[in-house]
């Protein structure tokens, strides 16, 4: 059997463009003499479509597109992911197309992702069909991980899927494929989405593991791809990319961030991005990601120093901008800050300097950055990281502002990893002085993050255990961490949910993103 796998980048709601892309790849599969061509889950609609899946007109447009797609499927079988209206609501289905018409729908039974709960209802689950005289099991989405005890006459499992990228999730995906292929003695073929879809990135990385548990095909990661796989050919085992199983996944984080940002902009109709360059590590990395995603000509940096900013911070920010070749401006906020403080004296005057004056600086910078967005069309990128977001080390309506946060799901130590990776691949764009300086928001004289926190490698180790691994404080302390530090970090995390509720959209690059996999009440007195 010749199996064509079409790994494509779809846009939610752009049913016409998705349809055209599918038809073009069906025609290519026909030219290459494929018996069957596979497309990802909800390929016609794009995913996650949320409440669009409740709209009858949306589902009707998907049906109309499917009918046109079917008219091109003469001479081969096509399996196309589509949302369809079932007895109990909208279901995620694999439409089986033969001889120019849809002959059946195979629906997903298990709705396990939060982004689908409440929008999709469960169907019948995996079913068996015949293609080119061979029995094939077709499975949609997470039903794949529930398959057990298949008919021994089935040779192949076709899994159409929409599995997002997240640190550690690729290794789990391929381990699940391996277990199923080896235990059931079937060839497992998975086709996945690729591309940015709002706050989600689909990595692609579709592939095949044969009945011996050998990987015989790995498609591209973070790129569209098309492959025709002949099951009768001498398909040699291939090695999985080291990033899939390695703990060092920085290159994949970078590629995911670039793709996620690029598609967020292009699918939204944006072209230009603005970054507030502080001379710190976070904004430097965001500027590098933006330049790679959008082109240096479409990125602009603003340096907004106050009287508390060090000279080397401005110099470091300028070096980053010049190394990237992006346009930049230096606009001190000192005069505006002084004017605002003087204006506020009747209300806040005569009191000691505290977080009030610090937050005024952060919010003044946002006013200026948003002015650039409004006047010139450069969309503001947020430069936060997951450590700051977890601890609340950020100013609402200040450094939490922006249309999109590309690094908000990466811990501070991972930002440093990205910076070193960028310098290795692109040639020392970020100066050593940025990598070596102590983290500081420079909101008062001599301020450093270490004034209130231990080093970030310690902070992030605790946060990872607390958030990703869902460990209790006692477990973390028993692992050797200082009890006072653990209690302080836990308290900061629990007290700052109100800030996380007001963040911009954050690109999800972990398996436990705030507001999705980790969704806490806005008001929470549990505190344990």
KEGU-474017 format. One record per residue (C-alpha): residue number from 1; x, y, z. Coordinates in Angstrom, 3 decimals. Example, Ala and Ser with C-alpha at 12.3 -4.5 7.8 and 13.67 -1.06 7.14 Angstrom:
% residues 2
   num          x          y          z
     1     12.300     -4.500      7.800
     2     13.670     -1.060      7.140
% end
This chain:
% residues 528
   num          x          y          z
     1      0.000      0.000      0.000
     2      1.204      3.489     -0.838
     3      0.262      5.912      1.930
     4      0.512      9.675      1.382
     5      0.896     11.756      4.524
     6      0.053     15.442      4.099
     7      1.321     17.406      7.122
     8     -0.133     20.868      6.632
     9     -0.548     24.232      8.352
    10     -4.251     25.057      8.644
    11     -5.967     28.262      9.778
    12     -8.958     28.136     12.115
    13    -12.098     29.222     10.300
    14    -10.429     29.725      6.916
    15    -12.349     26.807      5.509
    16    -11.879     27.818      1.878
    17     -8.080     28.075      2.146
    18     -7.881     24.836      4.133
    19    -10.015     23.114      1.489
    20     -7.798     24.351     -1.335
    21     -4.689     23.162      0.482
    22     -6.216     19.716      1.006
    23     -7.297     19.427     -2.639
    24     -3.824     20.424     -3.866
    25     -2.300     17.634     -1.790
    26     -4.892     15.111     -2.964
    27     -3.906     15.918     -6.533
    28     -0.253     15.472     -5.598
    29     -1.015     12.113     -3.989
    30     -2.783     11.007     -7.169
    31      0.202     12.012     -9.293
    32      2.462      9.976     -7.026
    33      0.171      6.924     -7.317
    34     -0.810      6.767     -3.648
    35     -3.606      4.419     -2.572
    36     -4.622      6.625      0.352
    37     -3.853     10.138      1.567
    38     -4.121     11.184      5.217
    39     -4.913     14.616      6.645
    40     -4.899     15.710     10.292
    41     -7.794     15.896     12.729
    42    -10.165     18.821     11.996
    43     -8.076     19.748      8.960
    44    -10.996     21.421      7.196
    45    -11.962     23.664     10.118
    46     -8.595     24.194     11.789
    47     -8.311     23.638     15.526
    48     -8.971     24.497     18.332
    49    -12.172     26.112     17.060
    50    -13.907     26.376     20.470
    51    -17.405     27.875     20.162
    52    -17.237     27.901     16.370
    53    -17.946     24.188     16.751
    54    -21.375     25.097     18.136
    55    -22.340     27.136     15.063
    56    -24.513     25.296     12.564
    57    -23.389     27.566      9.729
    58    -19.742     26.779     10.516
    59    -20.393     23.039     10.363
    60    -22.383     23.446      7.133
    61    -19.454     25.248      5.517
    62    -17.205     22.376      6.571
    63    -19.667     19.911      5.002
    64    -19.742     21.915      1.760
    65    -15.936     21.967      1.657
    66    -15.816     18.224      2.297
    67    -18.171     17.586     -0.619
    68    -15.905     19.555     -2.948
    69    -12.845     17.730     -1.593
    70    -14.583     14.403     -2.217
    71    -15.150     15.268     -5.876
    72    -11.362     15.167     -6.346
    73    -10.959     11.736     -4.725
    74    -11.473      9.460     -7.686
    75     -8.807      6.806     -7.913
    76     -7.686      6.946     -4.283
    77     -9.004      6.968     -0.735
    78     -8.732     10.117      1.375
    79     -9.083     10.338      5.147
    80     -9.833     13.913      6.168
    81    -10.374     15.350      9.632
    82    -13.580     17.367      9.960
    83    -16.010     18.440     12.712
    84    -19.456     17.026     12.066
    85    -22.826     17.226     13.793
    86    -23.808     13.992     15.524
    87    -26.770     12.970     17.653
    88    -25.279     14.373     20.857
    89    -23.557     17.440     19.409
    90    -20.495     18.220     17.378
    91    -17.989     15.395     16.975
    92    -14.445     15.218     15.664
    93    -14.457     12.784     12.762
    94    -12.322     11.163     10.117
    95    -14.271     11.417      6.883
    96    -13.543      8.356      4.706
    97    -13.755      9.346      1.050
    98    -13.832      6.780     -1.769
    99    -14.886      6.978     -5.413
   100    -15.585     10.688     -5.154
   101    -17.922     10.594     -2.155
   102    -17.901     10.396      1.626
   103    -18.711      6.797      2.511
   104    -18.555      7.030      6.323
   105    -17.449      9.005      9.349
   106    -15.287      7.553     12.095
   107    -15.703      9.672     15.219
   108    -13.563     10.321     18.285
   109    -14.836      8.743     21.496
   110    -12.524     10.267     24.119
   111    -12.577     14.031     24.678
   112     -9.574     14.568     26.952
   113     -8.130     17.977     26.085
   114     -9.560     20.927     28.015
   115     -9.655     22.967     24.817
   116    -12.233     20.483     23.459
   117    -14.319     19.745     26.549
   118    -17.723     21.360     26.261
   119    -17.276     21.951     22.532
   120    -17.095     18.361     21.289
   121    -19.046     15.269     22.272
   122    -17.779     11.710     22.165
   123    -18.535      9.386     19.293
   124    -18.117      5.641     18.643
   125    -14.330      5.516     18.449
   126    -11.932      3.557     16.248
   127    -13.272      1.516     13.334
   128    -11.872     -0.804     10.678
   129    -11.982     -0.182      6.933
   130    -10.386     -1.785      3.879
   131     -7.925      0.055      1.663
   132     -6.175     -1.599     -1.297
   133     -7.407     -4.952     -0.012
   134     -5.898     -4.521      3.465
   135     -7.630     -4.051      6.804
   136     -6.859     -0.716      8.444
   137     -7.899      0.654     11.839
   138     -8.705      4.390     11.698
   139     -8.558      6.323     14.945
   140     -9.099     10.013     15.730
   141     -7.244     12.050     18.345
   142     -6.640     10.667     21.821
   143     -8.542      7.442     21.088
   144     -5.120      6.430     19.823
   145     -3.839      5.919     23.373
   146     -6.867      3.765     24.293
   147     -6.520      1.095     21.586
   148     -6.180     -2.461     22.867
   149     -6.719     -5.994     21.545
   150     -7.124     -5.242     17.842
   151     -8.089     -7.871     15.266
   152     -4.916     -9.734     14.232
   153     -5.879     -9.302     10.551
   154     -5.435     -5.533     10.837
   155     -2.027     -4.513      9.458
   156     -2.041     -0.750      9.900
   157     -3.341      1.830     12.379
   158     -4.028      5.256     10.870
   159     -4.150      7.973     13.548
   160     -5.281     11.422     12.438
   161     -4.341     13.818     15.176
   162     -3.969     17.368     16.485
   163     -1.233     17.093     19.106
   164      0.343     20.339     20.186
   165      3.971     20.959     20.988
   166      5.082     21.037     24.595
   167      8.288     20.181     26.390
   168      8.315     16.431     26.997
   169      5.163     15.781     24.989
   170      6.948     14.580     21.853
   171      8.756     11.814     23.716
   172      5.447     10.732     25.275
   173      3.802     10.701     21.830
   174      6.454      8.476     20.284
   175      6.607      6.203     23.323
   176      2.837      5.705     23.014
   177      3.244      4.917     19.309
   178      6.054      2.480     20.053
   179      4.079      0.670     22.760
   180      1.027      0.308     20.524
   181      3.016     -0.853     17.481
   182      5.063     -3.363     19.452
   183      2.302     -4.790     21.638
   184     -0.293     -5.031     18.858
   185      2.191     -5.959     16.090
   186      0.770     -3.281     13.770
   187      2.280     -0.488     11.724
   188      1.281      2.775     13.421
   189      0.942      5.813     11.157
   190      0.247      9.196     12.740
   191     -0.496     12.424     10.859
   192     -0.415     15.650     12.846
   193     -1.057     19.362     12.380
   194      1.818     21.796     12.011
   195      1.782     25.543     12.641
   196      0.763     28.193     15.120
   197     -2.882     28.285     16.123
   198     -3.390     31.142     18.562
   199     -1.592     30.288     21.797
   200     -0.862     26.723     20.578
   201      1.898     25.431     18.306
   202      1.516     22.148     16.462
   203      4.930     20.673     15.752
   204      4.057     18.258     12.959
   205      6.624     15.474     13.489
   206      4.227     12.963     11.943
   207      5.676      9.501     11.513
   208      5.481      5.739     11.244
   209      6.563      2.963     13.596
   210      6.381     -0.526     12.129
   211      5.046     -3.679     13.761
   212      8.518     -4.489     15.150
   213      8.601     -1.201     17.039
   214     11.082      0.370     14.614
   215     10.705      3.994     13.531
   216     10.691      3.978      9.736
   217      9.547      7.539      8.995
   218      9.848     10.865     10.760
   219      8.415     13.892      8.981
   220      9.675     17.427      9.470
   221      9.132     19.297     12.718
   222      7.655     22.821     12.598
   223      7.340     22.707      8.780
   224      4.802     21.490      6.270
   225      5.744     18.172      4.698
   226      4.441     15.584      2.256
   227      5.636     11.988      1.991
   228      4.432      8.902      0.125
   229      5.308      5.781      2.113
   230      5.244      2.389      0.397
   231      4.563     -0.377      2.922
   232      5.974     -2.954      0.506
   233      9.297     -1.163      0.090
   234     12.436     -1.897      2.107
   235     11.850      0.778      4.731
   236     14.971      1.015      6.856
   237     14.710      2.060     10.510
   238     15.642      5.678     11.162
   239     16.799      7.489     14.270
   240     14.492      9.803     16.154
   241     15.780     13.393     16.413
   242     17.780     13.684     19.606
   243     15.550     16.558     20.767
   244     12.566     14.221     21.113
   245     14.084     12.232     23.968
   246     16.830     14.550     25.152
   247     16.333     16.824     28.131
   248     18.048     19.503     26.019
   249     15.113     20.710     23.932
   250     16.187     24.327     23.522
   251     16.357     24.169     19.732
   252     12.770     22.886     19.584
   253     11.620     25.589     21.997
   254     13.189     28.189     19.709
   255     11.642     26.753     16.548
   256      8.252     26.452     18.240
   257      8.441     30.057     19.450
   258      9.395     31.329     15.998
   259      6.623     29.385     14.269
   260      4.045     30.319     16.897
   261      4.855     34.021     16.664
   262      5.043     34.033     12.866
   263      1.666     32.347     12.469
   264      0.052     34.476     15.175
   265      1.036     37.555     13.188
   266      0.410     36.316      9.673
   267     -2.911     34.618     10.465
   268     -4.054     37.764     12.297
   269     -3.025     40.059      9.443
   270     -0.166     41.705     11.390
   271      3.282     42.270      9.912
   272      5.339     44.411     12.328
   273      6.360     43.964     15.952
   274      7.621     46.356     18.610
   275      9.763     45.274     21.565
   276     10.733     47.269     24.629
   277     14.483     46.599     24.848
   278     15.608     47.009     28.448
   279     19.121     45.629     28.162
   280     17.980     42.488     29.964
   281     17.896     38.875     28.852
   282     14.135     38.540     28.314
   283     13.618     41.390     25.866
   284     16.826     40.479     24.012
   285     15.562     36.935     23.410
   286     12.100     38.161     22.363
   287     13.676     40.577     19.872
   288     15.738     37.725     18.390
   289     12.688     35.483     18.060
   290     10.726     38.311     16.444
   291     13.468     39.098     13.950
   292     13.710     35.442     12.941
   293      9.928     35.042     12.715
   294      9.015     38.296     10.967
   295     12.233     39.568      9.375
   296     14.481     42.235     10.858
   297     12.851     44.918      8.726
   298      9.566     44.284     10.535
   299     10.850     44.623     14.107
   300     11.431     47.815     16.043
   301     13.032     48.265     19.450
   302     12.444     51.036     21.956
   303     14.877     51.730     24.812
   304     13.073     53.599     27.572
   305     15.598     54.332     30.329
   306     14.779     56.116     33.569
   307     17.112     57.823     36.025
   308     17.510     54.403     37.675
   309     18.668     52.647     34.507
   310     22.366     51.915     34.201
   311     24.303     53.188     31.213
   312     25.353     49.645     30.293
   313     21.704     48.576     30.035
   314     21.081     51.097     27.266
   315     24.368     50.164     25.604
   316     23.561     46.436     25.802
   317     20.121     47.017     24.297
   318     21.646     49.029     21.457
   319     24.152     46.254     20.751
   320     21.336     43.697     20.466
   321     19.380     45.960     18.097
   322     22.427     46.682     15.948
   323     23.469     43.026     15.827
   324     19.960     42.103     14.695
   325     19.814     44.993     12.231
   326     16.481     46.238     13.569
   327     15.378     49.859     13.826
   328     15.503     51.319     17.342
   329     15.022     54.529     19.293
   330     16.172     55.704     22.729
   331     13.399     57.615     24.512
   332     14.161     58.411     28.177
   333     11.132     58.444     30.471
   334     12.797     60.628     33.138
   335     10.971     63.818     32.252
   336      7.599     62.117     31.984
   337      8.190     60.283     35.267
   338      9.152     63.483     37.113
   339      6.167     65.326     35.688
   340      3.762     62.580     36.733
   341      5.205     62.337     40.248
   342      4.892     66.120     40.655
   343      1.327     66.006     39.366
   344      0.470     63.281     41.889
   345      2.046     65.059     44.896
   346     -1.275     66.329     46.294
   347     -2.396     62.699     46.563
   348      0.750     60.630     47.184
   349      3.360     63.227     48.105
   350      5.290     63.127     51.356
   351      5.487     59.330     51.460
   352      8.501     57.086     51.055
   353      9.509     55.703     47.665
   354      7.949     52.250     47.184
   355      6.280     50.030     44.589
   356      4.062     52.961     43.572
   357      6.951     54.822     41.944
   358      8.312     51.566     40.498
   359      4.976     50.727     38.877
   360      4.639     54.244     37.470
   361      7.863     53.675     35.540
   362      6.669     50.358     34.116
   363      3.315     51.833     33.114
   364      4.884     54.903     31.522
   365      6.950     52.595     29.336
   366      3.808     50.756     28.299
   367      2.091     54.031     27.391
   368      4.970     54.877     25.061
   369      5.187     51.403     23.560
   370      1.442     51.331     22.932
   371      1.648     54.769     21.351
   372      4.088     53.336     18.825
   373      1.699     50.457     18.185
   374     -1.277     52.771     17.689
   375      0.518     55.316     15.533
   376      2.726     53.072     13.389
   377      1.091     49.639     13.452
   378      3.971     47.898     15.214
   379      2.207     45.337     17.442
   380      3.659     45.223     20.946
   381      5.246     41.962     22.090
   382      5.322     41.096     25.762
   383      8.720     40.070     27.191
   384      7.711     38.159     30.313
   385      8.846     34.720     31.461
   386      7.136     31.965     33.428
   387      9.191     32.531     36.590
   388      8.055     36.150     36.858
   389      4.499     35.209     35.917
   390      4.434     32.534     38.603
   391      5.790     34.804     41.338
   392      3.961     37.976     40.341
   393      7.197     39.876     39.708
   394      5.502     42.049     37.137
   395      3.392     45.198     36.966
   396     -0.204     44.991     35.802
   397     -0.736     47.340     32.840
   398      3.054     47.739     32.767
   399      5.390     44.937     31.789
   400      2.428     42.523     31.600
   401      1.121     44.458     28.578
   402      1.391     43.398     24.960
   403     -0.643     41.703     22.266
   404      1.199     38.387     22.583
   405      3.713     36.756     24.925
   406      6.036     34.419     23.078
   407      8.204     33.502     26.100
   408      5.686     33.649     28.957
   409      5.593     29.849     29.312
   410      9.391     29.500     29.621
   411     11.173     29.760     32.944
   412     13.968     32.297     33.430
   413     16.639     29.604     33.184
   414     15.114     28.479     29.886
   415     15.360     32.052     28.616
   416     19.096     31.910     29.318
   417     19.257     28.576     27.461
   418     17.539     30.214     24.483
   419     19.976     33.140     24.561
   420     22.976     30.800     24.477
   421     21.352     28.789     21.672
   422     20.688     31.970     19.657
   423     24.318     33.054     20.045
   424     25.545     29.606     19.017
   425     23.376     29.419     15.904
   426     23.274     33.056     14.790
   427     26.607     34.342     16.013
   428     26.800     36.166     19.365
   429     23.862     38.502     18.866
   430     23.279     38.835     22.608
   431     26.366     40.324     24.334
   432     28.085     38.450     27.149
   433     27.340     41.358     29.491
   434     23.600     40.575     29.243
   435     24.191     36.900     29.935
   436     26.399     37.604     32.938
   437     24.657     40.541     34.637
   438     22.420     39.971     37.627
   439     18.722     40.107     36.692
   440     17.167     43.452     37.634
   441     14.148     45.497     36.677
   442     16.128     48.666     37.561
   443     13.148     50.386     39.173
   444     15.100     51.764     42.123
   445     18.812     52.376     42.740
   446     20.842     49.172     42.962
   447     17.785     46.943     42.651
   448     18.422     43.238     41.919
   449     16.057     40.263     41.800
   450     18.409     38.502     44.244
   451     17.389     41.037     46.899
   452     14.222     39.022     47.446
   453     14.939     35.679     45.735
   454     17.626     32.996     45.603
   455     19.309     32.411     42.205
   456     16.894     31.558     39.410
   457     18.228     28.033     39.006
   458     16.970     27.380     42.542
   459     13.725     29.305     41.991
   460     12.969     27.465     38.762
   461     13.781     24.068     40.241
   462     11.220     24.735     42.966
   463      8.645     26.145     40.529
   464      9.048     23.159     38.195
   465      8.365     20.758     41.033
   466      5.459     22.875     42.254
   467      3.782     23.504     38.889
   468      4.863     20.884     36.325
   469      5.215     18.002     38.784
   470      2.408     19.163     41.117
   471      4.442     18.374     44.218
   472      3.352     19.518     47.657
   473      5.634     21.842     49.599
   474      6.607     19.026     51.935
   475      7.825     16.901     49.023
   476      9.934     19.785     47.726
   477     11.435     20.475     51.141
   478     12.144     16.756     51.615
   479     14.006     16.840     48.293
   480     16.527     19.171     49.956
   481     15.236     22.687     49.307
   482     15.245     25.329     52.031
   483     11.873     25.304     53.787
   484     11.637     29.078     54.174
   485     12.378     29.596     50.489
   486      9.818     27.002     49.427
   487      7.142     28.540     51.656
   488      7.893     32.011     50.297
   489      7.736     30.904     46.655
   490      4.522     28.973     47.268
   491      2.945     32.020     48.880
   492      3.962     34.258     45.977
   493      2.534     31.810     43.436
   494     -0.777     31.471     45.260
   495     -1.215     35.229     45.831
   496     -0.764     36.283     42.209
   497     -3.478     34.468     40.317
   498     -5.184     37.845     39.801
   499     -2.227     38.982     37.710
   500     -2.146     35.830     35.602
   501     -5.840     36.307     34.787
   502     -4.887     39.616     33.126
   503     -1.862     38.537     31.095
   504     -1.866     38.748     27.306
   505     -2.177     35.489     25.355
   506      0.853     33.342     26.191
   507      2.321     30.896     23.673
   508      2.092     27.477     25.308
   509      5.468     25.742     25.158
   510      5.158     23.531     28.247
   511      2.836     20.736     29.271
   512      1.559     22.844     32.197
   513      0.711     26.316     30.978
   514     -0.996     28.768     33.334
   515     -4.705     29.114     32.636
   516     -4.907     25.856     30.675
   517     -3.340     22.759     32.211
   518     -2.986     24.694     35.471
   519     -6.265     26.526     35.963
   520     -6.800     27.952     39.433
   521     -9.731     29.939     40.865
   522     -9.364     33.711     40.775
   523    -10.187     33.753     44.494
   524     -8.738     30.813     46.378
   525     -8.546     30.422     50.160
   526     -7.334     26.815     50.042
   527     -3.655     27.754     50.117
   528     -2.240     24.296     50.861
% end
